[in-house]
Amino acid sequence: MDFSTHLVLENNRVRLRPLELADFAALKEVAFDPELWLYTLTAAHTPVELAAYLRQALHGREQCLRYPFVIIDRLTGRIAGSTSYYNCHPDEKRLSIGYTWVGRDFQRSGLNRACKHLLLNHAFGNLGCERVELETDARNWKSREAMSRMGATEEGILRSHRITQGGRRRDTVIFSVLKPEWDQLRQSVFKEFDARG
């Protein structure tokens, strides 16, 4: 994956474009809901924490460790949150999708599924991936159910895997989608998203 490109992905529901520091003002309109950060490794409960979160995400892009996007709801034109590619291993033809958070007003609206459509389609269709991984806190049942509904396979739990922002050691659930599965999922779970925009 070329981390220097200005990658914009779009379907009929959502637009993803590279995260910028200038997105701070729009993101702070949706970021300060404590429930968003309940199961995350880092949190952005305050403007200072949100600014640090953005700097960390952009530093990750500079280091070719993470490609962060802002999520733009095409129905309202508003920035709804953020998501990223990370853990990229081009030699192994795999990467992860994560660091995803969407403001409360946009939850259960289909926006997150539309994001996953774009990210999976680009990973398999343009980046040559054979495997895409997703992970979440084992206690985050809402996220686990969403991943299952979109057709990802739950592979297992890594016990005491990561440290959350509160210092709790979390168990991490790993999901995946494989390239041979993508065509069927695109035509069933994601069929309403027109990749042509």
C-alpha positions, 0 to 999 in steps of 0.5 A: 500500500502506498501511504503517500497517495491521496486515497479517496473511496466512495459509494452511494452512501459514504465517502472516505478521504485521508484524515487531516488535522483540519478535520478536528473541528468537524470531528469534535462535533461527534467525538465526545460521546463516552460510549464511543470509547468504551472498548477502545485502546485510545480515547478522545473524551476531550479536545486535548485527547482528540487532538492527540488522537489525530496527531497519533493517526497522522504519525502512523501514516507518516511511519507507513503503519496506518492509513486513517480516513475520515468518514463523510456521510453522503446523505448529510455531507457531515463528517461522522467519524474515522476508520483506518487501514493498518497492520499492512503486510503486502508481502503476505497480501493482508491488512487490517481494518480498524480504529473505526468510530462513528458518532451516535447520530450515524450509528445503525444507519448503514454508514459503517457497513458502507465504509466496510464495503469500500475498504474491503472492495479496495483491499481485494480489488486494488491492493491485491489482498487475500485476507483482511482482518478485523478485531474488537474487544471481546466485551464489545458485543455490538461490534462483534454482531456487526462483523458477523452480520457483514459476513466476517468469520470469527476466528478466535480470541487472543487472551489478555492481548492489548491494554485499553486506555483505562489500563485494563487488559482486553481479550481481542476477538479476531475476524477475517474476510478472505478474497474467495468470500468477497464476491459472494459477500459483495453480492449479498450483504453489500449489494445496495452499495453502488461502487460507481457512486 
